[in-house]
Amino acid sequence: MSAITRDEVAHLARLSRLALGEDELDHLAAQLDVIISAVARVQQVAAEDIPPTSHALPITNVFRADEVRPTLSPDQALAAAPAAEEQRFRVPRILGEEA
């Protein structure tokens, strides 16, 4: 694979609407060449018999198993409520809409 040229970097900068100085063009050309070479090496290593994966390590569910546990009754849950109505928490109206 041929090295990326300074003119190609200048063209990419124009397309990206980036104002780059002469020194920056030379510096970025060298850096982009290293990146492109690294990608080319990875493509050479990739084998067809290796299945694609979304993660390098297997992922397992981190949630606990669902299990039934005792809960509060409605009366217990509403015991400390400032106001309750029909086994529900009663809260003050905050909107001016009619029900």
LINRA-V760847 format. One record per run of one state. SS is the DSSP state (A for helix, B for strand, O for the rest). FROM is the first residue (numbers start at 1). LEN is the number of residues. If there is no record, write none. Layout:
# LINRA-V760847
ss: [SS:SS]
from: [FROM:FROM]
len: [LEN:LEN]
This chain:
# LINRA-V760847
ss: [O:A:O:A:O:A:O:B:O:B:O]
from: [1:6:16:22:46:74:79:84:86:88:90]
len: [5:10:6:24:28:5:5:2:2:2:10]
